[in-house]
Amino acid sequence: MAPVEKPKGPASYFPSIEKKYGHPIEHWLQVIRTFGPLKHMELVAKLKSDHGLGHGHANALVAYFLAKQ
């Protein structure tokens, strides 16, 4: 059996985001969708101010979200 590969990039933050804030990643991606078409740092700022996420966690979520667009 091959070893499980650890997530890289923004997804590497996902386990700690789910543990700290108590919501699955899909919840946060849906929250970002509701913000509308904003720039990367504007989305990060909204997650931080409206939902109390730390900068690193907010940045990882936004980077992942925008990469999937």
CHARMM-style PDB file with segment names, atoms N, HN, CA, C and O in Angstrom:
ATOM      1  N   MET     1       0.839  -1.176   0.000  1.00  0.00      PROA
ATOM      2  CA  MET     1       0.000   0.000   0.000  1.00  0.00      PROA
ATOM      3  C   MET     1       0.886   1.242   0.000  1.00  0.00      PROA
ATOM      4  O   MET     1       1.819   1.348   0.796  1.00  0.00      PROA
ATOM      5  N   ALA     2       0.590   2.178  -0.895  1.00  0.00      PROA
ATOM      6  HN  ALA     2      -0.168   2.092  -1.542  1.00  0.00      PROA
ATOM      7  CA  ALA     2       1.384   3.398  -1.007  1.00  0.00      PROA
ATOM      8  C   ALA     2       1.049   4.340   0.153  1.00  0.00      PROA
ATOM      9  O   ALA     2      -0.099   4.395   0.594  1.00  0.00      PROA
ATOM     10  N   PRO     3       2.032   5.069   0.639  1.00  0.00      PROA
ATOM     11  CA  PRO     3       1.747   6.025   1.707  1.00  0.00      PROA
ATOM     12  C   PRO     3       0.833   7.140   1.202  1.00  0.00      PROA
ATOM     13  O   PRO     3       0.898   7.522   0.033  1.00  0.00      PROA
ATOM     14  N   VAL     4      -0.013   7.653   2.082  1.00  0.00      PROA
ATOM     15  HN  VAL     4      -0.066   7.342   3.031  1.00  0.00      PROA
ATOM     16  CA  VAL     4      -0.928   8.730   1.727  1.00  0.00      PROA
ATOM     17  C   VAL     4      -0.110  10.018   1.593  1.00  0.00      PROA
ATOM     18  O   VAL     4       0.648  10.384   2.492  1.00  0.00      PROA
ATOM     19  N   GLU     5      -0.278  10.689   0.467  1.00  0.00      PROA
ATOM     20  HN  GLU     5      -0.894  10.393  -0.263  1.00  0.00      PROA
ATOM     21  CA  GLU     5       0.459  11.922   0.237  1.00  0.00      PROA
ATOM     22  C   GLU     5      -0.219  13.074   0.982  1.00  0.00      PROA
ATOM     23  O   GLU     5      -1.436  13.244   0.909  1.00  0.00      PROA
ATOM     24  N   LYS     6       0.585  13.861   1.698  1.00  0.00      PROA
ATOM     25  HN  LYS     6       1.574  13.723   1.758  1.00  0.00      PROA
ATOM     26  CA  LYS     6       0.046  14.998   2.433  1.00  0.00      PROA
ATOM     27  C   LYS     6      -0.331  16.104   1.456  1.00  0.00      PROA
ATOM     28  O   LYS     6       0.350  16.302   0.450  1.00  0.00      PROA
ATOM     29  N   PRO     7      -1.415  16.826   1.746  1.00  0.00      PROA
ATOM     30  CA  PRO     7      -1.796  17.946   0.879  1.00  0.00      PROA
ATOM     31  C   PRO     7      -0.692  19.008   0.855  1.00  0.00      PROA
ATOM     32  O   PRO     7       0.030  19.203   1.833  1.00  0.00      PROA
ATOM     33  N   LYS     8      -0.584  19.674  -0.269  1.00  0.00      PROA
ATOM     34  HN  LYS     8      -1.170  19.516  -1.064  1.00  0.00      PROA
ATOM     35  CA  LYS     8       0.410  20.732  -0.425  1.00  0.00      PROA
ATOM     36  C   LYS     8      -0.303  22.044  -0.714  1.00  0.00      PROA
ATOM     37  O   LYS     8      -1.483  22.056  -1.064  1.00  0.00      PROA
ATOM     38  N   GLY     9       0.408  23.126  -0.568  1.00  0.00      PROA
ATOM     39  HN  GLY     9       1.366  23.116  -0.284  1.00  0.00      PROA
ATOM     40  CA  GLY     9      -0.146  24.437  -0.872  1.00  0.00      PROA
ATOM     41  C   GLY     9      -1.241  24.817   0.110  1.00  0.00      PROA
ATOM     42  O   GLY     9      -1.216  24.408   1.271  1.00  0.00      PROA
ATOM     43  N   PRO    10      -2.205  25.603  -0.362  1.00  0.00      PROA
ATOM     44  CA  PRO    10      -3.270  26.076   0.535  1.00  0.00      PROA
ATOM     45  C   PRO    10      -4.031  24.957   1.240  1.00  0.00      PROA
ATOM     46  O   PRO    10      -4.462  25.121   2.382  1.00  0.00      PROA
ATOM     47  N   ALA    11      -4.198  23.820   0.565  1.00  0.00      PROA
ATOM     48  HN  ALA    11      -3.848  23.686  -0.362  1.00  0.00      PROA
ATOM     49  CA  ALA    11      -4.958  22.707   1.149  1.00  0.00      PROA
ATOM     50  C   ALA    11      -4.285  22.141   2.398  1.00  0.00      PROA
ATOM     51  O   ALA    11      -4.935  21.470   3.199  1.00  0.00      PROA
ATOM     52  N   SER    12      -3.005  22.401   2.568  1.00  0.00      PROA
ATOM     53  HN  SER    12      -2.477  22.946   1.917  1.00  0.00      PROA
ATOM     54  CA  SER    12      -2.323  21.902   3.762  1.00  0.00      PROA
ATOM     55  C   SER    12      -2.852  22.557   5.039  1.00  0.00      PROA
ATOM     56  O   SER    12      -2.657  22.028   6.134  1.00  0.00      PROA
ATOM     57  N   TYR    13      -3.512  23.692   4.905  1.00  0.00      PROA
ATOM     58  HN  TYR    13      -3.670  24.122   4.016  1.00  0.00      PROA
ATOM     59  CA  TYR    13      -4.106  24.384   6.053  1.00  0.00      PROA
ATOM     60  C   TYR    13      -5.486  23.846   6.422  1.00  0.00      PROA
ATOM     61  O   TYR    13      -5.977  24.119   7.518  1.00  0.00      PROA
ATOM     62  N   PHE    14      -6.119  23.091   5.530  1.00  0.00      PROA
ATOM     63  HN  PHE    14      -5.721  22.869   4.640  1.00  0.00      PROA
ATOM     64  CA  PHE    14      -7.511  22.711   5.717  1.00  0.00      PROA
ATOM     65  C   PHE    14      -7.804  21.965   7.023  1.00  0.00      PROA
ATOM     66  O   PHE    14      -8.788  22.291   7.686  1.00  0.00      PROA
ATOM     67  N   PRO    15      -6.994  20.983   7.419  1.00  0.00      PROA
ATOM     68  CA  PRO    15      -7.321  20.304   8.686  1.00  0.00      PROA
ATOM     69  C   PRO    15      -7.338  21.258   9.890  1.00  0.00      PROA
ATOM     70  O   PRO    15      -8.206  21.151  10.757  1.00  0.00      PROA
ATOM     71  N   SER    16      -6.392  22.176   9.938  1.00  0.00      PROA
ATOM     72  HN  SER    16      -5.688  22.263   9.234  1.00  0.00      PROA
ATOM     73  CA  SER    16      -6.370  23.096  11.079  1.00  0.00      PROA
ATOM     74  C   SER    16      -7.490  24.124  11.000  1.00  0.00      PROA
ATOM     75  O   SER    16      -7.991  24.568  12.033  1.00  0.00      PROA
ATOM     76  N   ILE    17      -7.891  24.509   9.794  1.00  0.00      PROA
ATOM     77  HN  ILE    17      -7.484  24.149   8.954  1.00  0.00      PROA
ATOM     78  CA  ILE    17      -9.020  25.439   9.631  1.00  0.00      PROA
ATOM     79  C   ILE    17     -10.299  24.772  10.136  1.00  0.00      PROA
ATOM     80  O   ILE    17     -11.063  25.376  10.889  1.00  0.00      PROA
ATOM     81  N   GLU    18     -10.530  23.530   9.723  1.00  0.00      PROA
ATOM     82  HN  GLU    18      -9.910  23.039   9.112  1.00  0.00      PROA
ATOM     83  CA  GLU    18     -11.737  22.815  10.154  1.00  0.00      PROA
ATOM     84  C   GLU    18     -11.746  22.617  11.664  1.00  0.00      PROA
ATOM     85  O   GLU    18     -12.786  22.767  12.305  1.00  0.00      PROA
ATOM     86  N   LYS    19     -10.612  22.285  12.224  1.00  0.00      PROA
ATOM     87  HN  LYS    19      -9.767  22.163  11.704  1.00  0.00      PROA
ATOM     88  CA  LYS    19     -10.526  22.060  13.674  1.00  0.00      PROA
ATOM     89  C   LYS    19     -10.748  23.355  14.447  1.00  0.00      PROA
ATOM     90  O   LYS    19     -11.507  23.375  15.416  1.00  0.00      PROA
ATOM     91  N   LYS    20     -10.096  24.428  14.030  1.00  0.00      PROA
ATOM     92  HN  LYS    20      -9.479  24.412  13.243  1.00  0.00      PROA
ATOM     93  CA  LYS    20     -10.156  25.686  14.782  1.00  0.00      PROA
ATOM     94  C   LYS    20     -11.525  26.369  14.689  1.00  0.00      PROA
ATOM     95  O   LYS    20     -12.026  26.897  15.682  1.00  0.00      PROA
ATOM     96  N   TYR    21     -12.127  26.355  13.493  1.00  0.00      PROA
ATOM     97  HN  TYR    21     -11.720  25.926  12.686  1.00  0.00      PROA
ATOM     98  CA  TYR    21     -13.361  27.128  13.290  1.00  0.00      PROA
ATOM     99  C   TYR    21     -14.627  26.274  13.265  1.00  0.00      PROA
ATOM    100  O   TYR    21     -15.733  26.813  13.234  1.00  0.00      PROA
ATOM    101  N   GLY    22     -14.477  24.949  13.279  1.00  0.00      PROA
ATOM    102  HN  GLY    22     -13.578  24.511  13.305  1.00  0.00      PROA
ATOM    103  CA  GLY    22     -15.625  24.067  13.423  1.00  0.00      PROA
ATOM    104  C   GLY    22     -16.534  23.923  12.220  1.00  0.00      PROA
ATOM    105  O   GLY    22     -17.675  23.481  12.355  1.00  0.00      PROA
ATOM    106  N   HSD    23     -16.048  24.287  11.055  1.00  0.00      PROA
ATOM    107  HN  HSD    23     -15.121  24.646  10.946  1.00  0.00      PROA
ATOM    108  CA  HSD    23     -16.838  24.149   9.827  1.00  0.00      PROA
ATOM    109  C   HSD    23     -16.000  23.442   8.768  1.00  0.00      PROA
ATOM    110  O   HSD    23     -14.779  23.596   8.737  1.00  0.00      PROA
ATOM    111  N   PRO    24     -16.652  22.668   7.900  1.00  0.00      PROA
ATOM    112  CA  PRO    24     -15.901  22.040   6.805  1.00  0.00      PROA
ATOM    113  C   PRO    24     -15.447  23.096   5.795  1.00  0.00      PROA
ATOM    114  O   PRO    24     -15.996  24.197   5.747  1.00  0.00      PROA
ATOM    115  N   ILE    25     -14.464  22.756   5.011  1.00  0.00      PROA
ATOM    116  HN  ILE    25     -14.019  21.862   5.050  1.00  0.00      PROA
ATOM    117  CA  ILE    25     -13.913  23.689   4.019  1.00  0.00      PROA
ATOM    118  C   ILE    25     -14.978  24.152   3.049  1.00  0.00      PROA
ATOM    119  O   ILE    25     -14.981  25.319   2.657  1.00  0.00      PROA
ATOM    120  N   GLU    26     -15.883  23.273   2.649  1.00  0.00      PROA
ATOM    121  HN  GLU    26     -15.880  22.325   2.967  1.00  0.00      PROA
ATOM    122  CA  GLU    26     -16.936  23.675   1.715  1.00  0.00      PROA
ATOM    123  C   GLU    26     -17.770  24.824   2.278  1.00  0.00      PROA
ATOM    124  O   GLU    26     -18.232  25.674   1.517  1.00  0.00      PROA
ATOM    125  N   HSD    27     -17.971  24.866   3.585  1.00  0.00      PROA
ATOM    126  HN  HSD    27     -17.597  24.176   4.204  1.00  0.00      PROA
ATOM    127  CA  HSD    27     -18.681  25.986   4.212  1.00  0.00      PROA
ATOM    128  C   HSD    27     -17.963  27.300   3.904  1.00  0.00      PROA
ATOM    129  O   HSD    27     -18.589  28.283   3.507  1.00  0.00      PROA
ATOM    130  N   TRP    28     -16.645  27.303   4.092  1.00  0.00      PROA
ATOM    131  HN  TRP    28     -16.136  26.504   4.415  1.00  0.00      PROA
ATOM    132  CA  TRP    28     -15.877  28.542   3.873  1.00  0.00      PROA
ATOM    133  C   TRP    28     -15.839  28.921   2.404  1.00  0.00      PROA
ATOM    134  O   TRP    28     -15.854  30.106   2.073  1.00  0.00      PROA
ATOM    135  N   LEU    29     -15.791  27.938   1.519  1.00  0.00      PROA
ATOM    136  HN  LEU    29     -15.778  26.975   1.788  1.00  0.00      PROA
ATOM    137  CA  LEU    29     -15.809  28.248   0.093  1.00  0.00      PROA
ATOM    138  C   LEU    29     -17.148  28.859  -0.303  1.00  0.00      PROA
ATOM    139  O   LEU    29     -17.202  29.759  -1.141  1.00  0.00      PROA
ATOM    140  N   GLN    30     -18.226  28.370   0.299  1.00  0.00      PROA
ATOM    141  HN  GLN    30     -18.183  27.638   0.980  1.00  0.00      PROA
ATOM    142  CA  GLN    30     -19.550  28.953   0.042  1.00  0.00      PROA
ATOM    143  C   GLN    30     -19.621  30.380   0.579  1.00  0.00      PROA
ATOM    144  O   GLN    30     -20.197  31.254  -0.068  1.00  0.00      PROA
ATOM    145  N   VAL    31     -19.047  30.622   1.742  1.00  0.00      PROA
ATOM    146  HN  VAL    31     -18.578  29.912   2.267  1.00  0.00      PROA
ATOM    147  CA  VAL    31     -18.999  31.986   2.292  1.00  0.00      PROA
ATOM    148  C   VAL    31     -18.286  32.913   1.310  1.00  0.00      PROA
ATOM    149  O   VAL    31     -18.760  34.016   1.039  1.00  0.00      PROA
ATOM    150  N   ILE    32     -17.159  32.471   0.784  1.00  0.00      PROA
ATOM    151  HN  ILE    32     -16.774  31.575   1.004  1.00  0.00      PROA
ATOM    152  CA  ILE    32     -16.407  33.298  -0.171  1.00  0.00      PROA
ATOM    153  C   ILE    32     -17.248  33.568  -1.411  1.00  0.00      PROA
ATOM    154  O   ILE    32     -17.220  34.678  -1.942  1.00  0.00      PROA
ATOM    155  N   ARG    33     -17.993  32.574  -1.883  1.00  0.00      PROA
ATOM    156  HN  ARG    33     -18.016  31.672  -1.452  1.00  0.00      PROA
ATOM    157  CA  ARG    33     -18.862  32.766  -3.061  1.00  0.00      PROA
ATOM    158  C   ARG    33     -19.868  33.883  -2.823  1.00  0.00      PROA
ATOM    159  O   ARG    33     -20.201  34.621  -3.750  1.00  0.00      PROA
ATOM    160  N   THR    34     -20.356  34.015  -1.595  1.00  0.00      PROA
ATOM    161  HN  THR    34     -20.086  33.415  -0.842  1.00  0.00      PROA
ATOM    162  CA  THR    34     -21.370  35.037  -1.315  1.00  0.00      PROA
ATOM    163  C   THR    34     -20.797  36.451  -1.327  1.00  0.00      PROA
ATOM    164  O   THR    34     -21.547  37.423  -1.410  1.00  0.00      PROA
ATOM    165  N   PHE    35     -19.478  36.569  -1.244  1.00  0.00      PROA
ATOM    166  HN  PHE    35     -18.869  35.779  -1.177  1.00  0.00      PROA
ATOM    167  CA  PHE    35     -18.863  37.898  -1.230  1.00  0.00      PROA
ATOM    168  C   PHE    35     -18.880  38.572  -2.588  1.00  0.00      PROA
ATOM    169  O   PHE    35     -18.723  39.790  -2.674  1.00  0.00      PROA
ATOM    170  N   GLY    36     -19.067  37.806  -3.647  1.00  0.00      PROA
ATOM    171  HN  GLY    36     -19.194  36.816  -3.578  1.00  0.00      PROA
ATOM    172  CA  GLY    36     -19.070  38.379  -4.983  1.00  0.00      PROA
ATOM    173  C   GLY    36     -17.663  38.532  -5.527  1.00  0.00      PROA
ATOM    174  O   GLY    36     -16.695  38.043  -4.943  1.00  0.00      PROA
ATOM    175  N   PRO    37     -17.565  39.223  -6.659  1.00  0.00      PROA
ATOM    176  CA  PRO    37     -16.275  39.331  -7.353  1.00  0.00      PROA
ATOM    177  C   PRO    37     -15.361  40.387  -6.715  1.00  0.00      PROA
ATOM    178  O   PRO    37     -15.387  41.559  -7.091  1.00  0.00      PROA
ATOM    179  N   LEU    38     -14.571  39.955  -5.765  1.00  0.00      PROA
ATOM    180  HN  LEU    38     -14.550  39.003  -5.459  1.00  0.00      PROA
ATOM    181  CA  LEU    38     -13.604  40.840  -5.119  1.00  0.00      PROA
ATOM    182  C   LEU    38     -12.195  40.339  -5.412  1.00  0.00      PROA
ATOM    183  O   LEU    38     -12.005  39.199  -5.833  1.00  0.00      PROA
ATOM    184  N   LYS    39     -11.222  41.197  -5.186  1.00  0.00      PROA
ATOM    185  HN  LYS    39     -11.377  42.124  -4.844  1.00  0.00      PROA
ATOM    186  CA  LYS    39      -9.820  40.810  -5.354  1.00  0.00      PROA
ATOM    187  C   LYS    39      -9.383  39.936  -4.177  1.00  0.00      PROA
ATOM    188  O   LYS    39     -10.042  39.881  -3.139  1.00  0.00      PROA
ATOM    189  N   HSD    40      -8.261  39.262  -4.372  1.00  0.00      PROA
ATOM    190  HN  HSD    40      -7.726  39.307  -5.216  1.00  0.00      PROA
ATOM    191  CA  HSD    40      -7.740  38.318  -3.380  1.00  0.00      PROA
ATOM    192  C   HSD    40      -7.704  38.923  -1.979  1.00  0.00      PROA
ATOM    193  O   HSD    40      -8.305  38.373  -1.056  1.00  0.00      PROA
ATOM    194  N   MET    41      -7.022  40.024  -1.811  1.00  0.00      PROA
ATOM    195  HN  MET    41      -6.534  40.471  -2.560  1.00  0.00      PROA
ATOM    196  CA  MET    41      -6.862  40.588  -0.464  1.00  0.00      PROA
ATOM    197  C   MET    41      -8.169  41.169   0.086  1.00  0.00      PROA
ATOM    198  O   MET    41      -8.337  41.255   1.303  1.00  0.00      PROA
ATOM    199  N   GLU    42      -9.081  41.561  -0.778  1.00  0.00      PROA
ATOM    200  HN  GLU    42      -8.945  41.491  -1.766  1.00  0.00      PROA
ATOM    201  CA  GLU    42     -10.394  42.009  -0.320  1.00  0.00      PROA
ATOM    202  C   GLU    42     -11.164  40.827   0.267  1.00  0.00      PROA
ATOM    203  O   GLU    42     -11.835  40.967   1.289  1.00  0.00      PROA
ATOM    204  N   LEU    43     -11.067  39.669  -0.376  1.00  0.00      PROA
ATOM    205  HN  LEU    43     -10.522  39.555  -1.206  1.00  0.00      PROA
ATOM    206  CA  LEU    43     -11.717  38.462   0.143  1.00  0.00      PROA
ATOM    207  C   LEU    43     -11.099  38.043   1.473  1.00  0.00      PROA
ATOM    208  O   LEU    43     -11.812  37.663   2.402  1.00  0.00      PROA
ATOM    209  N   VAL    44      -9.776  38.113   1.563  1.00  0.00      PROA
ATOM    210  HN  VAL    44      -9.196  38.422   0.808  1.00  0.00      PROA
ATOM    211  CA  VAL    44      -9.080  37.787   2.813  1.00  0.00      PROA
ATOM    212  C   VAL    44      -9.566  38.720   3.924  1.00  0.00      PROA
ATOM    213  O   VAL    44      -9.871  38.269   5.028  1.00  0.00      PROA
ATOM    214  N   ALA    45      -9.637  40.000   3.634  1.00  0.00      PROA
ATOM    215  HN  ALA    45      -9.389  40.367   2.737  1.00  0.00      PROA
ATOM    216  CA  ALA    45     -10.072  40.983   4.635  1.00  0.00      PROA
ATOM    217  C   ALA    45     -11.497  40.707   5.108  1.00  0.00      PROA
ATOM    218  O   ALA    45     -11.793  40.853   6.294  1.00  0.00      PROA
ATOM    219  N   LYS    46     -12.386  40.308   4.188  1.00  0.00      PROA
ATOM    220  HN  LYS    46     -12.146  40.190   3.224  1.00  0.00      PROA
ATOM    221  CA  LYS    46     -13.775  39.997   4.570  1.00  0.00      PROA
ATOM    222  C   LYS    46     -13.837  38.783   5.496  1.00  0.00      PROA
ATOM    223  O   LYS    46     -14.567  38.796   6.487  1.00  0.00      PROA
ATOM    224  N   LEU    47     -13.075  37.738   5.178  1.00  0.00      PROA
ATOM    225  HN  LEU    47     -12.482  37.728   4.373  1.00  0.00      PROA
ATOM    226  CA  LEU    47     -13.066  36.561   6.052  1.00  0.00      PROA
ATOM    227  C   LEU    47     -12.548  36.928   7.441  1.00  0.00      PROA
ATOM    228  O   LEU    47     -13.069  36.452   8.450  1.00  0.00      PROA
ATOM    229  N   LYS    48     -11.541  37.757   7.485  1.00  0.00      PROA
ATOM    230  HN  LYS    48     -11.118  38.144   6.666  1.00  0.00      PROA
ATOM    231  CA  LYS    48     -10.963  38.159   8.775  1.00  0.00      PROA
ATOM    232  C   LYS    48     -11.932  39.029   9.569  1.00  0.00      PROA
ATOM    233  O   LYS    48     -12.150  38.788  10.756  1.00  0.00      PROA
ATOM    234  N   SER    49     -12.512  40.034   8.928  1.00  0.00      PROA
ATOM    235  HN  SER    49     -12.335  40.230   7.964  1.00  0.00      PROA
ATOM    236  CA  SER    49     -13.367  40.970   9.661  1.00  0.00      PROA
ATOM    237  C   SER    49     -14.758  40.410   9.948  1.00  0.00      PROA
ATOM    238  O   SER    49     -15.294  40.619  11.037  1.00  0.00      PROA
ATOM    239  N   ASP    50     -15.346  39.705   8.991  1.00  0.00      PROA
ATOM    240  HN  ASP    50     -14.911  39.536   8.106  1.00  0.00      PROA
ATOM    241  CA  ASP    50     -16.720  39.214   9.149  1.00  0.00      PROA
ATOM    242  C   ASP    50     -16.803  37.888   9.902  1.00  0.00      PROA
ATOM    243  O   ASP    50     -17.825  37.589  10.521  1.00  0.00      PROA
ATOM    244  N   HSD    51     -15.723  37.087   9.851  1.00  0.00      PROA
ATOM    245  HN  HSD    51     -14.894  37.330   9.348  1.00  0.00      PROA
ATOM    246  CA  HSD    51     -15.799  35.734  10.408  1.00  0.00      PROA
ATOM    247  C   HSD    51     -14.693  35.401  11.397  1.00  0.00      PROA
ATOM    248  O   HSD    51     -14.663  34.298  11.944  1.00  0.00      PROA
ATOM    249  N   GLY    52     -13.777  36.346  11.635  1.00  0.00      PROA
ATOM    250  HN  GLY    52     -13.801  37.241  11.191  1.00  0.00      PROA
ATOM    251  CA  GLY    52     -12.747  36.153  12.655  1.00  0.00      PROA
ATOM    252  C   GLY    52     -11.643  35.172  12.302  1.00  0.00      PROA
ATOM    253  O   GLY    52     -10.961  34.669  13.195  1.00  0.00      PROA
ATOM    254  N   LEU    53     -11.452  34.887  11.017  1.00  0.00      PROA
ATOM    255  HN  LEU    53     -12.006  35.296  10.292  1.00  0.00      PROA
ATOM    256  CA  LEU    53     -10.361  33.988  10.621  1.00  0.00      PROA
ATOM    257  C   LEU    53      -9.030  34.712  10.725  1.00  0.00      PROA
ATOM    258  O   LEU    53      -8.949  35.925  10.533  1.00  0.00      PROA
ATOM    259  N   GLY    54      -7.995  33.954  11.029  1.00  0.00      PROA
ATOM    260  HN  GLY    54      -8.061  32.969  11.185  1.00  0.00      PROA
ATOM    261  CA  GLY    54      -6.646  34.494  11.017  1.00  0.00      PROA
ATOM    262  C   GLY    54      -6.189  34.735   9.588  1.00  0.00      PROA
ATOM    263  O   GLY    54      -6.760  34.189   8.644  1.00  0.00      PROA
ATOM    264  N   HSD    55      -5.161  35.549   9.435  1.00  0.00      PROA
ATOM    265  HN  HSD    55      -4.697  35.992  10.202  1.00  0.00      PROA
ATOM    266  CA  HSD    55      -4.697  35.913   8.102  1.00  0.00      PROA
ATOM    267  C   HSD    55      -4.262  34.693   7.279  1.00  0.00      PROA
ATOM    268  O   HSD    55      -4.660  34.559   6.122  1.00  0.00      PROA
ATOM    269  N   GLY    56      -3.463  33.819   7.855  1.00  0.00      PROA
ATOM    270  HN  GLY    56      -3.140  33.928   8.795  1.00  0.00      PROA
ATOM    271  CA  GLY    56      -2.972  32.660   7.119  1.00  0.00      PROA
ATOM    272  C   GLY    56      -4.085  31.735   6.670  1.00  0.00      PROA
ATOM    273  O   GLY    56      -4.070  31.237   5.544  1.00  0.00      PROA
ATOM    274  N   HSD    57      -5.051  31.506   7.546  1.00  0.00      PROA
ATOM    275  HN  HSD    57      -5.064  31.911   8.461  1.00  0.00      PROA
ATOM    276  CA  HSD    57      -6.177  30.637   7.193  1.00  0.00      PROA
ATOM    277  C   HSD    57      -7.044  31.282   6.113  1.00  0.00      PROA
ATOM    278  O   HSD    57      -7.438  30.618   5.153  1.00  0.00      PROA
ATOM    279  N   ALA    58      -7.339  32.561   6.265  1.00  0.00      PROA
ATOM    280  HN  ALA    58      -7.019  33.100   7.044  1.00  0.00      PROA
ATOM    281  CA  ALA    58      -8.141  33.260   5.262  1.00  0.00      PROA
ATOM    282  C   ALA    58      -7.420  33.275   3.916  1.00  0.00      PROA
ATOM    283  O   ALA    58      -8.037  33.044   2.876  1.00  0.00      PROA
ATOM    284  N   ASN    59      -6.134  33.543   3.936  1.00  0.00      PROA
ATOM    285  HN  ASN    59      -5.633  33.730   4.781  1.00  0.00      PROA
ATOM    286  CA  ASN    59      -5.354  33.595   2.708  1.00  0.00      PROA
ATOM    287  C   ASN    59      -5.340  32.232   2.007  1.00  0.00      PROA
ATOM    288  O   ASN    59      -5.469  32.166   0.785  1.00  0.00      PROA
ATOM    289  N   ALA    60      -5.188  31.160   2.764  1.00  0.00      PROA
ATOM    290  HN  ALA    60      -5.084  31.214   3.757  1.00  0.00      PROA
ATOM    291  CA  ALA    60      -5.176  29.813   2.184  1.00  0.00      PROA
ATOM    292  C   ALA    60      -6.524  29.491   1.528  1.00  0.00      PROA
ATOM    293  O   ALA    60      -6.560  28.948   0.424  1.00  0.00      PROA
ATOM    294  N   LEU    61      -7.615  29.819   2.193  1.00  0.00      PROA
ATOM    295  HN  LEU    61      -7.586  30.260   3.090  1.00  0.00      PROA
ATOM    296  CA  LEU    61      -8.941  29.565   1.635  1.00  0.00      PROA
ATOM    297  C   LEU    61      -9.162  30.343   0.341  1.00  0.00      PROA
ATOM    298  O   LEU    61      -9.666  29.797  -0.641  1.00  0.00      PROA
ATOM    299  N   VAL    62      -8.786  31.613   0.347  1.00  0.00      PROA
ATOM    300  HN  VAL    62      -8.377  32.056   1.144  1.00  0.00      PROA
ATOM    301  CA  VAL    62      -8.982  32.445  -0.845  1.00  0.00      PROA
ATOM    302  C   VAL    62      -8.088  31.967  -1.985  1.00  0.00      PROA
ATOM    303  O   VAL    62      -8.539  31.902  -3.129  1.00  0.00      PROA
ATOM    304  N   ALA    63      -6.839  31.634  -1.699  1.00  0.00      PROA
ATOM    305  HN  ALA    63      -6.473  31.688  -0.770  1.00  0.00      PROA
ATOM    306  CA  ALA    63      -5.942  31.153  -2.745  1.00  0.00      PROA
ATOM    307  C   ALA    63      -6.496  29.884  -3.387  1.00  0.00      PROA
ATOM    308  O   ALA    63      -6.483  29.746  -4.610  1.00  0.00      PROA
ATOM    309  N   TYR    64      -6.982  28.960  -2.562  1.00  0.00      PROA
ATOM    310  HN  TYR    64      -6.992  29.072  -1.568  1.00  0.00      PROA
ATOM    311  CA  TYR    64      -7.571  27.719  -3.062  1.00  0.00      PROA
ATOM    312  C   TYR    64      -8.810  28.023  -3.903  1.00  0.00      PROA
ATOM    313  O   TYR    64      -8.965  27.501  -5.007  1.00  0.00      PROA
ATOM    314  N   PHE    65      -9.679  28.863  -3.376  1.00  0.00      PROA
ATOM    315  HN  PHE    65      -9.553  29.287  -2.479  1.00  0.00      PROA
ATOM    316  CA  PHE    65     -10.917  29.233  -4.063  1.00  0.00      PROA
ATOM    317  C   PHE    65     -10.634  29.850  -5.440  1.00  0.00      PROA
ATOM    318  O   PHE    65     -11.237  29.460  -6.440  1.00  0.00      PROA
ATOM    319  N   LEU    66      -9.724  30.801  -5.477  1.00  0.00      PROA
ATOM    320  HN  LEU    66      -9.234  31.118  -4.665  1.00  0.00      PROA
ATOM    321  CA  LEU    66      -9.435  31.484  -6.734  1.00  0.00      PROA
ATOM    322  C   LEU    66      -8.727  30.571  -7.745  1.00  0.00      PROA
ATOM    323  O   LEU    66      -8.915  30.725  -8.952  1.00  0.00      PROA
ATOM    324  N   ALA    67      -7.931  29.641  -7.267  1.00  0.00      PROA
ATOM    325  HN  ALA    67      -7.778  29.516  -6.286  1.00  0.00      PROA
ATOM    326  CA  ALA    67      -7.254  28.699  -8.158  1.00  0.00      PROA
ATOM    327  C   ALA    67      -8.242  27.760  -8.827  1.00  0.00      PROA
ATOM    328  O   ALA    67      -7.984  27.265  -9.925  1.00  0.00      PROA
ATOM    329  N   LYS    68      -9.366  27.511  -8.178  1.00  0.00      PROA
ATOM    330  HN  LYS    68      -9.576  27.913  -7.286  1.00  0.00      PROA
ATOM    331  CA  LYS    68     -10.383  26.595  -8.706  1.00  0.00      PROA
ATOM    332  C   LYS    68     -11.370  27.301  -9.642  1.00  0.00      PROA
ATOM    333  O   LYS    68     -12.217  26.642 -10.245  1.00  0.00      PROA
ATOM    334  N   GLN    69     -11.274  28.606  -9.772  1.00  0.00      PROA
ATOM    335  HN  GLN    69     -10.586  29.141  -9.283  1.00  0.00      PROA
ATOM    336  CA  GLN    69     -12.204  29.366 -10.619  1.00  0.00      PROA
ATOM    337  C   GLN    69     -11.906  29.195 -12.082  1.00  0.00      PROA
ATOM    338  OT1 GLN    69     -12.597  29.769 -12.924  1.00  0.00      PROA
TER     339      GLN     69
END
